[in-house]
């Protein structure tokens, strides 16, 4: 379960800029920048499809062929 206090200010903390909120039920992706949710309580729990969202990072692999 991800709470607002688990998110980072991605403008100031570039190490966490690739994080996003992910719903494993419908595949929805939402911002994980704490500044986008400035008006919510630090204990606010992010939900989608009646389930807790997950804090995620995508990994992309580039393979040079030639």
C-alpha positions as CSV (number, residue, x, y, z in Angstrom):
1,X,0.0,0.0,0.0
2,X,1.4,3.3,-1.1
3,X,0.8,6.4,1.0
4,X,1.5,10.0,-0.1
5,X,4.4,10.2,2.3
6,X,6.1,7.4,0.3
7,X,6.2,9.6,-2.8
8,X,9.1,11.9,-3.6
9,X,9.3,15.4,-5.0
10,X,10.6,14.3,-8.4
11,X,11.6,17.9,-9.3
12,X,14.1,18.1,-6.5
13,X,15.0,14.4,-6.2
14,X,16.1,13.3,-9.7
15,X,17.1,9.9,-8.5
16,X,13.4,9.0,-8.1
17,X,12.1,10.7,-11.3
18,X,11.2,7.4,-13.0
19,X,8.8,6.2,-10.3
20,X,5.1,6.0,-10.9
21,X,1.9,4.7,-9.3
22,X,0.7,1.5,-11.0
23,X,-2.6,-0.4,-10.8
24,X,-1.9,-4.2,-11.3
25,X,-5.6,-4.8,-12.1
26,X,-6.2,-2.4,-15.0
27,X,-2.6,-1.4,-15.8
28,X,-3.2,2.3,-15.2
29,X,-0.2,4.5,-14.5
30,X,-0.3,7.8,-12.5
31,X,2.3,10.3,-11.4
32,X,4.2,9.5,-8.3
33,X,5.4,13.1,-7.8
34,X,4.4,14.2,-4.3
35,X,3.9,17.8,-5.5
36,X,1.0,16.6,-7.7
37,X,-0.8,15.7,-4.5
38,X,0.1,18.6,-2.3
39,X,-3.5,18.9,-0.9
40,X,-3.7,15.3,0.3
41,X,-2.8,14.1,3.8
42,X,0.6,12.3,4.1
43,X,-1.4,9.2,5.2
44,X,-3.6,9.2,2.1
45,X,-3.6,5.7,0.5
46,X,-3.6,5.5,-3.4
47,X,-6.2,3.1,-4.7
48,X,-7.5,2.0,-8.1
49,X,-10.0,-0.7,-9.0
50,X,-10.7,-1.1,-5.3
51,X,-7.1,-2.2,-4.7
52,X,-4.0,-0.5,-3.4
53,X,-1.8,0.9,-6.1
54,X,1.9,0.0,-6.2
55,X,5.0,2.3,-6.5
56,X,6.8,1.1,-9.7
57,X,9.7,1.8,-12.0
58,X,10.0,0.6,-15.7
59,X,13.2,-0.9,-17.0
60,X,14.0,-0.5,-20.6
61,X,16.7,-2.5,-22.3
62,X,18.4,-1.3,-25.5
63,X,20.3,-3.8,-27.6
64,X,22.5,-2.5,-30.4
65,X,22.3,-4.8,-33.4
66,X,24.8,-3.1,-35.7
